[in-house]
């Protein structure tokens, strides 16, 4: 009986490790294309002619709303070709008054039932559709953001090149405030270079990040927004792919995002992300795989693999625990890749895993001595994703929006001088 149990454990862990290793090779293989040079088009080659509606979604953001509005009005783009709108969504502070004082067009929304950014955006999109003034595209931002002065020039360029939905580069405005903000920043810098950029080069779909993105207004009118879950960005990305559209990338259109300061804030935010991810996985994973295999659609396949990522995280957590057990009990019945690779090859894998991230950060010109210290704690940050993922999946039916408090007051001038 014991031998049968040991055999079951061995083969189960073998299957888990094969899945982890195969998926890891897939993502690493794609990341390589983020290092290849591609011809870049200059902004001056595309005359500014697209008209933008810039939307800032805000809920009780009186401490930071000034800076996002000021950064939008500092765009190196004709002032008659964009308007700044603020959705004061269920606000009980002075967000609306401050936004109006700084020149934004404010729409106040009060709805205690349909709460959350996705619902607020859908409400605002409908009002923009009904306006006499017509726009070519809509850009969406969070109230805690700061936007680089060339953002609209970059989006105009991509729209002129025929792209319909474009995600900008998400940077951090407070990378060194705490170990959590540093870990977040590292995660986003890595994602920009080895997840988003290579997919853009390969003609796959990049992922919307919830802020700093642009949508052709005709696309919104054609397929509707309809993204109202806890991760409306992921939901709309998958909706696009199933409609034979995709998200492009603008590596030089930078949006600085405020990262949570504490583990508790981070935990709550990432749990919400995983709740939304689990919800989207339950609705989109099947249709994506069906479209991928029925039509030979690589874009759908890549998105389906990404939807599977949280399960892979849980598997990695299980394998990590098994490795620790094996250190204490070498004769434990767990399968490890040492049966597949010799020790020398396995050592190379481990070394590459630890060096790859810092090399990416260097390539992104984000080097700072504090980043090296950040990479020492970064593995712990990654491990916290495992219980967060499990908790998120177990509570995926909880649709309550958890607001992240933003307090870091930094202007775009401070960052661009730095």
N, C-alpha and C positions, 0 to 999 in steps of 0.2 A: 504493500500500500504506500509506504513512504517513498519507494523508488518511483512509483507512478506519479506521486505528487511532485517529486523533484523533476521528473521528466516534463510534466506539464509546465512547471515554473520555467525550466530551461527553454522550452520551445516558445512559450509566450514572450519571455524577455528577448528571445532571438528575433521574433517578429517585430517587437517594439523597436529594437535597435536598428533593424533593417529599414523600417519606416523612417526613423529619425535620420539615419545616415543618408538614405536616398533623397529625402526632402532637403537635407543640408547641402548635398552635392548640387541639387537643382538650384537652390537660392544662391549658392556660391558661384555656380557657373554663370548665372545671369549677372551677378554683381561685377564680374570681370569686365563686362561691356561698358561699365561706368568709367573705365579707365581709358577707353579708346577715344582718340581725338575725332571730333566731328566739326565740320564747317559751321561757323556761326554767322548768322545774318546780322548786319548792323541796323540799329534802330533808325539811322538816318536814311536807310534804303526804303523805309516805309513812312510815307507822309501821315502825320496824325489826322485821321479822319473818322475814327470810330467814336461814337458818343456813349458815355458810360453813366450808369446809375450806381453810385457807391453806397452800399448798405452796411451800416454798423448795427449789429444786434446787441442790445444793452439791457441788463437787468440790475438795477441799483449799482451803477458804476460811476458815481460822482467823483471818485478819487482819480480815475484814469481817463475819463471820456474826453477831457480837454486835449490830451496829447495825441490820440488817434485822429481826432478831427483836424488838428493843426498839421499833422503829417500829411493828411490827404490834401489839404489846401496848398501844400508845398510841392505838389507834383510838377515835374517838368513837362507839363502838358497844357495845351490851350484851355484856359479856364471856362470858355464857353462850350466845351465838349464834355464836361462832367458836372454832376451834382452830387452832393453828400447828403444822404438820408440817415437818420437815426431812428431805430425802433425802440422807444422807451417801453419795454415789455414788462407789465405788472410792476412798475417802479413805485417805490414808496419814499424815495429820496429826491434829490435835486438834479438827477441825471438829465431830464428833459430841459429844464431851465438853463443849465450850464451849456448843453449842446446847442440850444437856440442862440445863446449869447455868443457862441463861437462860430456862428454862421451856418450850422447844419439845418436841414429841413426835418423837423421832428414829427413823428407819428406816434401818438400814445395808444398803447394797446392794453386792454384789461380783460383778461379771461382766466378765471381760476380753474377751469376744467381742462382746456387745451393748453397745457403749460409746456414750456421748452422752446429751444431755438428753432427747431424744425417747423413747429406750428407758427411761430412768429414770422419766419421767413415766408412761408406760404401765404400768410395774411398780407404781408407787404408786397409780395410779387403781384398779387391780384390788383392791388391799388396802382402799382406802376403800369400794369397792362392797360388800365382804364384812363391813364393820364393823356391829355392832349399832346404833351411833349413826348416824343418818341426817342427811345434809346436803342443802340445796337447790341449792348451787352450789359450785364449786371455783375458787379464784383461784390463779394461778401467778406466782411471782416468781423472780428470780435472786438469788444470795447477796450480790451487790455492791449491791443496790438499797436505797433508803430510800423509805418509803411515807408519803404525806401522811395526816394524821389523819382526814380525811373520806372516805378511799377507799371503805370499806365502805358508808357512807351513800349515796355516789353509785352504787355497784353495786346496792345494795338498791333504790334508786329506779328504775334502769333495768330491773331484773328485774321489779319490780312493774308497770312500764309494758308488760311483755310481751316485752322483748328477751331472747334466750336466750344470746347470746355477745357480750360487751362488751369493747372494748379501752380502757384508760386512757391518759392523756396521758403520754408518755415525755419527761421532762426530763433535765437533766444535773446531777450533783452536783459535777462538777469542770470547768466550762466554760473556765476560764482557766488551767489548769495548763500547757498547751502549745499550739502552733498547731494540733496535731492535735485535741486535745480541743475547742478553740474551733470548728474546722471541723465536727467531728461534731455539736456542739451546735447550730450554725446549721442543719445539715441536718435535724436532728430538729425544731427549732422550725418550720422551713418546712414540713416534712411534716405536722406536727400541724395547722397552720392552713390550708394550701392543698391538702393531699391528703386527710387523714382527715376533717376537719370538713365540707368541702363534700359529700363522698360520703355522710356521715351525713344531712345536710340533704336530699340528692337521693334518698334511699332506695336508694342503691347499697350495696355492701359495703365497709366499711373493711377494713384489713389488720391481722392480728395481728402484734405486734412481738416475740414471743418471751418477753415478760415483762409484768407489769401487766395481765393480762387475766382475765376471769371467764367461766366456762362453766356453764350450767344442767346439773346432774348427769344429768337425764333425757336430754338431748341426747347426752352422752357414752355413756350406756348404750345409746342407740338406734343410733347410727352408729359407736360405737367411736372410740378415739383414732387408732391406726394411723399416726401421723405420726412417723416415726423417721429421716427423712433429715437432712442437715446443716442444713436450714432447716425445722424441724418446724412453725414458725408459719405459713410460707407454704404448706406442704403441707396443713395442716389448714384454712386459709382456703379454698383451692381445693376441698378435699373438701366443705366446707360448701356452697359455691355450687353445686356439681354436685348436691347433695342438696336444693336449693331453700331453703337457709338463708343467712344473711348475718351479718356482724359489725357490731354497733352501736358507738357511740363515747360516751365519758364524758369531756368536755373538762376537767372539774374534778376528776377522780380522778387525781391526779398521782403518778407514780413517778419517782424520781430514779435515774438509771443512771450507773455509772462508765464513762467513756470511756477508751479506750486512750491512753497517754501518748506513744508514739513511732510513727513512720511504719512501722517494722517490725511492731510489734504490730497496728497498724491494717491493714496490708497482709495479714497472715495471717488476721485476722478477716474482712475483707471478701472475701478469696479464698474462705474457707469459705462465706460468704453466696452468692457467685456460683456456687460448685460446687453448692450446694443449689438455687439458682435455675435453673441449667441443667438439673439433674435434674428439677425440677418442670415446667419448660417442656417437656421431652421427653415427659412423661407427661400433662400437663393442657392444653397449648395447643390440641391438636386437639379434645378433648372440649368445651372451653369454647367455641371458635368454632362447633362443630357445634350445641351447645345454644343459642347466641346466635342463629344464623340459622334454625334449625329452629323455635324457639319464640318468636322475637322477644324474647329475654331480654337486656335492657340490662345487667343485673348481670353476666351471664356475659361479655358483650362487653367491658365495662369491665375485668374481670379478665384477659381474654385480651390486651387492649392493654397492661396492666401487665406481663404475662409477657413481652411483646415488648420491654420497656424496655432490657434489656442489649444487644440487637441495635442499638437506636437509639443507645445510648452509643458503640458501636463505629463506627457511621456518622458520628456527630458528630466522633469522633476523626479519621476519614479526611478529613472536610470541613475540619477545622481545619488538618490538614497541607497540604491543597490550597490553603487560603487563604494559608498562609505561602509556599508555592511561587509563588503568583500575585503576591505582593508582590515577589519577586525576579525572576520571569519573567512579566511581564504578559501575554505572548502564549500562555501555556500553555492547553491545550485543555479546561480544566475549566469546567463550568457553574456559575454562581453566581446567587443570587437578584437580582443587580443587573439581570439581563435581564428580571426580572418586575416589580420595583419601582423607582421612581425613587430617586435618592440621598437625597432628603428623607425619604421613607417609611422607607427602610432605616435611616437615622440614628435615627428615632423608635424603631424596633424595638430597636436597640442600647442606646439610653438607657433604655428601659423595662426591658430585661433587667438592667441594672446597678442600677436603682433599686428594682425590685420586691421583691427580697429584704430590703433594709434597711427598707422600709416595712412589710413583714410582721413583722419583728422588733420594730419600734416598736409595732405593733398588739398583739403578744403581750406587751408590757411587759417585754421582755428587753433594753432599751437599756442599753448600757454603752460607754464610749469604747473599750474593748478589742474590742468587737464590730465597730466600724468598722475597726479594724486587721485583725480577723479576715476581713472581707470582701475585703481586699486580697489575702490569701493563699488565700481560698476557691476562686477559679478553678483554682489549681494543684491543690488537693485534689480538685476535680471531674475534672481531667484524669487524675489517678492512677487513677480508676475504669476508664479505658479499658484499660490493660495488665492490670489486675486482672481485669476482665471476660473478656478474652481468655484469660488464664491459667486462670480458673475454669471456663470452658467447655471448654477443652482437657483439664482434669483432673477433669471432672464425675463420673467413675466412681470417683474416690478418695473413700472413705467414712470415712477416718480423722478422728476428732474432734480439733480443735486447741484446747486450753484456753487462754483468755485470763487471764493472771495479774491479780488484783485486789489492790491494796495501799492504796488511798486510804481512810483511816479518818476518816469524817465522820459525825456523828450527825444524826438528824432534827431535833433541837432547834437545832443550829447553822444548818440551812437555813431552818427556819421562823422563827427570829429574824431572819435576814437578809431 
